[in-house]
Amino acid sequence: MKEVIKITTSLTLVCLICALALALVYGVAKVKIELNEKKMIQDAIIRLAPGAQRIERLNEIYKLLADNGKLEGYAFLAQGQGYQGKIKILSVIDSNLKKLVGIEIIESVETPGLGAKIQEDEFRNQFKELNTLPAIECVKEEAKKDYQIKAITGATVSSRAVVSILNKRIEKLKEELGK
């Protein structure tokens, strides 16, 4: 019986030490992860809207302003479920909320070689100057209209997920900004 108590006590102590170490590492890493994400977002905004001289944050919306204070557009974060997991997108839209300037994939765990192609220029470039009225549409053949993008062959679910995430967030953005 004493042997069981000794082993249980030892294992409990080891588990407590490991839990404390994990909590400490998580606390330190969390700060760095948040800083890296902020830098990624800032860099993506600068890449997508090089004309914006000032960026003002309003919750998850960023107001993009020129030197003279003129509103250039908005940057916003959108996230939702992809085929494998969460997809997080940063997008820049014009001041009228009618045309996307472009998108950057901030986070994605889609299938390497297939769904991961949403991060490649060939897919992302389709969103440059893309109309948001009517809602963005994902098609399997070549896009014929200025609000359509061509799905990635073999990764239609991931392609449609990006479009769905953007459409939902753009609608919410219009409500939030009263446009």
N, C-alpha and C positions, 0 to 999 in steps of 0.2 A: 504494500500500500504506500509506503514511504517513497518507493521508487517511482510510482505513478505521479505522486504529488511533485516530486523533484523534476521529473521530465515535463510535466504540465507547466510548472513555474518557469522552467528554462525556456520552453517554447513561447510562453506568453511574453516573457521579457524580450526575447529575440523579435517577436512580432511587433511589440511596442517600439523598439528601437528602429526597426525597418519602417514602420508607419511614420515615425517622427522624421526620419531621414527623407522619405518620399515627400512629405508635406513641406519640408524645408526646400528641397530641390524644386518642387512645383512652384512655391512662392517666388523663388528667384527667377525661374524660367518664365513664369507668367508675365512678369514685368517686361522681360526682353521680347517675348512673343508679341505683346501688345505694342511695344515700340517698333518692332519690325513691321507689323501690320500697318501701323500709321504711316511709316515711311513708304511702304509699298503703295498705299492709297495715294499719298502725296505725289510720288513719282508717276503713278498712272495718270493722275489728273494733269500733271505738267506735260506728259507725252500726248494726251488726247486733246488738251486745250492749251497749246503753247501761247496763245494770245492773251490768256487770262493773267493779269498782273497781280491781282489780289484774290485770295480765296477766303471766304467767310463761311464758317461751319454753322449750320442750323440743324442740330440733331444728326441724322444720317444723310442730310442733304448739304451740299456745298454750293454756295453762291459764287459764281465766277464773274469777276469784274475786271474791266479794262482800267488803264491808268486814270482815265477821266471819270471813273465811277459808273460807266455804262454797263448794264447787265449783259454779259456775253452768253450766259447759259447757266446750267446747273449740272453738277456731278452728283451721283447718288449711288448708294450701295443697294444691291438686290441679291437675295439669296433664296434658295429653294432646293428641292430634292431633284437630283439627277438620277442616272441609272444605278450608280454604285453608292452614291452618298451626296453630301451637301455640295452645291455649287454656289460660289460667292462671286458676284460680278460687280465691277465698278463701271458705270456708264456716264457719258457726258451727253447732254441733250441741249438743244438751242433754247433761247429764252422764251419762245412760244410753246415749247413742249411738243413740237410737231415733227422734229427731225433729230435723229440720233447723230451725234458727232462721231462716236465710236464706243467700243467696249474693251475692257481688259478683264480677263479671268483672274481673280485674286486667289481663289482657293477651289480646288477640284480634286476628286479622287476617282475620276472616271477610268475606265479600262484602258491600260496602256496600248497604244497602237490603233485604238478605235475611238472611244469616247474622249480620250485625252486630246484628240485632234481639235477639240473646241478651243484649245489654248494656242493653236497655230494661226499664223497670219492669214492663211488662205480662208479660214472660217471667219475669223474676227473682222477681216477687211470687208466682208459683206455687210456689216452693220454701219459702215461709214456712210454718212448722208442718207441713211435709211429713213423713210417716212414712218411715222408712228400712227398715222390716221389713214385708212382704217388700221386696226391692230396689226402688228407684225405677224407674218404668216410664214410657216416653214413648209417648203415643197420638196418633193423628191427629184423633180426634173429641174432644169435651169430656171432661175427666177426670171419672170417676165415683167413683173410689176415692181414699182419702186417701194413697196412695203413687204417684199418677199425675200427670203434667203433660201439657198439650196442646202438641204440636209446633208450631213456627212454620210457617205455610203457605209453601211454597216454600223452606224452610230446614230440612227434616226431618233432613238429615245433621248440621247444626250442633246442632240440638236434641238429637238422639240422642247426639252426641259429649259434650255437657255431662252428660247423664245417665250415660253410660258412665264418664266420667272420675270423677264423684262416686261411683258405685257401687264402682268399683275402689278408690278412696282410702278410702272408709268401711270396706270390708273390711280393708284394710291397717291402718287406724287401730284397729280392734277387736283385731287381732292384736298391734299395738304396745302397746296399753294393757291387754291381757289381759282383754277384755270380750266 
